[in-house]
């Protein structure tokens, strides 16, 4: 089989396309013929040894795939050869075949394209866990989504609207604002590029306050971090909930006196940890997402498609922070 390999820490251009023996499923595992693999921010970090998990080299990045089960190992009863599934190998997805834990495989509806399957769970799984389990977002509340044109941002918009919230999308360009409005956001605000000095940070906070209105945002969804986090937190409502989702703009330093003055909460969102600790809760969320997909209330925005040989460019594209929606590598 062909696979993209990381043989040394470095940027996407250090990745190589190579031929490898087909893997074989072990006990409790499934061998999957990969049809699509989405690119996520951990793929950017893991190839440079900047992610919390450092797999032994050589390895193939790619943690979210959709494909067809080819074979199963001992003791597997929940999937069988021929099944269409979504799977989550910790690494290895940017290859023609990958082995994954069978218990974590999610059956994929026949009507769901492989691209949608590969683009669905990490973003929507993260966002439903954030909004439903962590923030307990309610109908009528105001949700401010930073980085709203990215995969998790668009998922948060759609899930926020499905909950009945008023959704304000915050993005870095007008074309991204238009995309968010097309996905159901009630309004959108365009913020400037950071980093910011003191006066610029104050202006950014004012921009967010104007966007959410005088009562502030009940929930803030932040997959961006950096200087944007504090500015957004200053626009939070009394007893609001600030969701910490990611840090592509850097890990923020929040003055904790703001939490006292706002009576608010800063809440961490770690979907992978939730899946491991509460598989029943995650399964309930998966069922809800599949129902929302069937009803047309959520739909991944697959904005760019690459071949397996082009996978390094796909990772570089996501690293540039210019991508909208999800980037997917398709495999014949």
C-alpha positions in Angstrom: 0.0 0.0 0.0 1.0 3.7 -0.4 1.3 5.9 2.7 2.5 9.3 3.6 5.3 9.0 6.2 7.0 11.3 8.7 10.6 10.0 9.1 11.9 13.0 11.0 10.4 16.0 12.8 9.7 18.9 10.5 7.2 20.8 8.4 4.9 19.2 5.8 7.6 19.2 3.1 9.5 16.6 5.0 6.8 14.1 4.5 7.3 11.4 1.8 5.0 9.1 -0.1 6.2 5.5 0.2 5.2 1.9 -0.4 4.6 -0.2 2.7 3.3 -3.8 3.4 -0.4 -3.9 4.1 -1.1 -3.8 7.9 -2.9 -6.7 9.5 -5.6 -6.3 12.2 -4.9 -7.7 15.7 -7.2 -8.6 18.4 -10.1 -6.1 18.7 -9.0 -4.3 15.5 -10.3 -3.6 12.1 -8.4 -3.2 8.8 -10.0 -0.3 6.8 -9.5 0.5 3.2 -9.3 4.3 3.5 -11.5 6.3 1.1 -11.1 9.7 2.7 -9.0 11.2 5.5 -9.6 14.7 6.9 -6.8 17.0 7.9 -7.0 18.4 11.5 -4.8 20.8 13.5 -3.1 17.9 15.4 -1.7 16.7 12.1 0.2 20.0 11.8 1.6 19.6 15.3 2.4 15.9 15.4 4.8 15.9 12.4 6.9 18.5 14.2 6.8 16.7 17.6 4.7 19.6 19.0 1.7 17.5 19.9 1.1 15.9 23.3 1.3 12.4 21.7 4.6 11.5 20.0 4.3 8.3 18.0 7.5 6.3 17.1 8.8 7.0 13.6 8.2 6.4 10.9 4.5 7.1 11.1 1.7 8.4 8.9 -0.3 11.3 10.2 -4.1 11.3 9.9 -6.5 10.6 12.8 -9.9 10.7 11.1 -10.9 8.5 8.2 -13.9 7.0 6.4 -13.6 3.8 4.5 -14.6 0.2 4.1 -13.7 -2.6 6.5 -11.5 -5.2 4.7 -10.8 -7.6 7.6 -11.3 -7.8 11.4 -9.2 -9.3 14.1 -10.0 -11.8 16.8 -13.0 -11.0 19.0 -14.5 -8.3 16.7 -18.3 -8.5 16.4 -19.5 -4.9 16.0 -18.2 -4.5 12.4 -17.5 -6.9 9.5 -15.9 -6.8 6.1 -17.8 -4.6 3.7 -19.1 -2.2 6.3 -18.8 1.5 5.7 -17.3 3.1 8.8 -15.8 6.3 10.3 -12.7 5.4 12.3 -10.2 7.2 14.5 -6.7 5.7 14.3 -4.4 7.9 16.5 -2.1 8.1 13.4 -1.9 6.3 10.1 -4.9 7.7 8.2 -3.0 9.2 5.3 -2.5 5.7 3.7 -4.5 3.4 1.5 -5.1 1.1 4.5 -5.1 1.6 8.2 -5.8 -0.5 11.3 -8.1 1.0 14.0 -9.8 -0.1 17.2 -13.0 -1.8 16.1 -14.9 -0.7 19.2 -14.4 3.0 18.1 -15.6 2.5 14.6 -18.9 4.3 13.8 -21.2 2.9 11.1 -21.7 5.3 8.3 -25.1 5.7 6.6 -25.2 4.6 3.0 -26.3 8.1 1.9 -23.3 9.7 3.5 -20.4 10.4 1.2 -17.0 9.3 2.4 -15.8 12.9 2.4 -18.5 13.9 4.8 -17.8 10.9 7.0 -14.1 11.8 7.2 -15.0 15.4 8.0 -17.7 14.9 10.5 -16.8 13.5 13.9 -13.7 15.4 15.2 -15.2 18.8 14.5 -18.9 18.1 15.3 -17.9 15.7 18.1 -15.8 18.4 19.7 -18.4 21.0 19.2 -21.4 19.1 20.5 -19.4 18.0 23.6 -18.3 21.7 24.1 -21.8 23.2 23.7 -24.0 20.5 25.1 -21.9 18.8 27.8 -19.5 21.6 28.9 -21.3 24.9 28.3 -24.9 23.5 28.5 -26.0 26.0 25.9 -29.7 26.8 25.9 -32.2 28.2 23.4 -32.3 32.0 23.4 -28.7 32.4 24.6 -26.0 34.3 22.6 -23.1 32.2 21.3 -19.9 33.9 20.1 -17.8 31.7 17.9 -14.2 32.7 17.2 -12.4 31.2 14.1 -15.9 30.5 13.0 -15.1 29.6 9.3 -12.9 26.6 10.3 -14.1 23.1 10.7 -15.0 23.2 14.4 -16.2 26.8 14.1 -18.8 26.0 11.4 -19.8 22.9 13.4 -20.4 25.2 16.4 -22.5 27.5 14.3 -24.8 24.8 13.0 -25.1 23.1 16.4 -25.7 26.4 18.1 -28.5 27.1 15.7 -29.9 23.6 16.2 -30.0 24.3 19.9 -31.9 27.6 19.3 -29.1 30.0 20.2 -28.4 33.3 18.6 -25.0 32.8 16.9 -22.4 35.5 16.3 -19.5 34.4 14.0 -16.1 36.1 14.4 -13.7 35.6 11.5 -10.7 37.2 9.8 -12.1 38.1 6.4 -15.4 39.0 4.7 -15.4 35.9 2.5 -15.2 33.8 5.7 -18.0 35.9 7.2 -20.2 35.1 4.2 -19.5 31.4 4.6 -20.6 31.5 8.2 -23.8 33.4 7.4 -24.5 30.7 4.7 -24.2 28.1 7.5 -26.7 29.8 9.7 -24.9 32.4 11.8 -27.2 35.3 12.7 -24.5 37.8 12.3 -20.7 38.0 11.6 -17.9 40.3 12.7 -14.5 40.6 10.9 -11.5 41.0 13.3 -8.0 42.2 12.3 -4.9 40.1 12.3 -2.9 39.9 15.6 -0.8 40.1 17.6 -2.2 43.3 19.3 -0.7 46.0 21.4 -2.7 47.4 24.4 -4.8 49.8 22.4 -5.5 47.3 19.6 -6.5 44.7 22.1 -8.9 47.2 23.7 -10.3 48.0 20.2 -10.8 44.3 19.6 -12.7 43.8 22.8 -14.9 46.7 21.8 -15.5 45.1 18.5 -16.6 41.9 20.2 -18.8 43.7 22.6 -20.6 45.6 19.8 -21.1 42.3 17.9 -22.8 40.4 20.8 -24.7 43.3 22.2 -25.0 45.0 25.7 -25.8 41.8 27.6 -22.7 40.0 26.4 -22.2 36.5 25.1 -23.6 33.7 27.2 -21.1 31.3 25.7 -17.9 31.9 23.9 -16.4 29.2 21.7 -12.6 29.8 21.3 -10.6 27.5 19.0 -8.1 30.3 18.3 -6.5 31.4 21.5 -3.7 34.0 21.4 -4.6 37.7 21.9 -8.2 37.0 20.8 -9.1 35.1 23.9 -8.8 37.9 26.4 -10.6 40.4 24.1 -13.4 37.9 23.7 -13.6 37.2 27.4 -14.2 40.9 28.0 -17.4 40.6 25.9 -18.8 37.7 28.0 -22.1 38.0 29.9 -22.6 37.7 33.6 -22.2 34.0 34.5 -21.1 33.3 30.9 -19.1 30.2 29.9 -15.8 30.5 28.0 -14.9 27.3 26.1 -11.2 26.7 25.6 -10.9 24.6 22.4 -7.6 25.3 20.7 -4.6 27.6 20.3 -3.4 28.0 16.7 -2.8 31.7 17.5 -0.8 30.8 20.7 -1.7 29.9 24.3 -3.3 32.9 25.9 -2.5 34.5 29.2 -5.9 35.4 30.8 -6.0 37.9 33.7 -8.2 35.9 36.1 -9.7 39.0 37.7 -12.0 39.0 34.6 -13.6 35.8 35.8 -14.3 37.4 39.2 -15.8 40.6 37.7 -17.9 38.6 35.2 -18.9 35.8 37.5 -18.0 33.6 34.5 -16.4 30.2 34.0 -13.4 29.2 31.8 -14.0 25.6 30.7 -11.6 23.3 29.0 -12.8 21.1 26.1 -10.9 17.9 25.4 -13.1 15.7 23.2 -10.5 12.8 23.1 -10.4 12.7 26.9 -14.2 12.7 27.1 -14.5 9.8 24.6 -12.1 7.7 26.6 -13.7 8.5 30.0 -17.4 8.5 29.0 -18.0 6.3 25.9 -21.7 6.1 26.6 -22.0 9.8 26.7 -20.1 10.1 23.5 -22.2 7.4 21.8 -25.3 9.4 22.7 -23.7 12.5 21.1 -22.9 10.4 18.0 -26.5 9.3 17.7 -27.6 12.9 18.0 -25.2 14.1 15.3 -26.3 11.3 12.9 -29.9 12.4 13.4 -29.1 16.0 12.8 -27.2 15.0 9.7 -30.1 13.0 8.4 -32.4 16.0 9.0 -30.1 18.3 7.1 -29.3 20.5 10.1 -25.6 19.8 10.0 -23.3 19.2 7.0 -19.5 19.4 6.9 -18.1 22.1 4.7 -15.5 20.2 2.6 -13.8 23.2 1.0 -10.6 21.6 -0.4 -9.8 18.1 -1.7 -6.3 16.7 -2.2 -5.0 13.3 -3.5 -2.8 11.2 -1.2 0.3 12.4 -3.0 -0.7 15.9 -2.3 -1.3 15.3 1.4 1.8 17.4 2.5 0.3 20.4 0.7 -3.0 19.7 2.4 -1.3 19.9 5.9 0.6 23.0 4.9 -2.7 24.6 3.7 -4.3 24.0 7.1 -1.1 25.3 8.9 -1.4 28.6 7.0 -4.7 29.3 8.8 -6.3 30.3 5.5 -8.5 27.3 5.0 -12.2 27.4 5.4 -14.2 24.4 6.6 -12.5 21.0 6.3 -9.7 19.8 4.1 -10.0 16.2 3.0 -7.5 13.9 1.3 -9.4 11.4 -0.9 -8.0 8.0 -1.8 -9.0 5.7 -4.7 
